[in-house]
């Protein structure tokens, strides 16, 4: 993917799916995500998003450590972006190309979501 430094943990040694790792950002409200977002890991993404919605202002989700987000994960991100109050945005930092395309194809460019592809 064009020199992208995405990290893919793959399955755990015991064959179970790798967990999604979520770490708070030091410089703004939001978090960084590591791993893939799929049916097994989507609840962790949803919980992290819910926790950040308590903050005022924009919410940043750094996706540089993610190589794949399934369609349902994209739906979760768009729904959260749309649920933010007036003047707030969901900032998706370095989203995987596939996620950008799915959002663009299914929802166009939602006003409350900004995608920053580095």
Order of alpha helices (4+ residues) and beta strands (2+ residues): beta-beta-alpha-beta-alpha-beta-alpha-beta
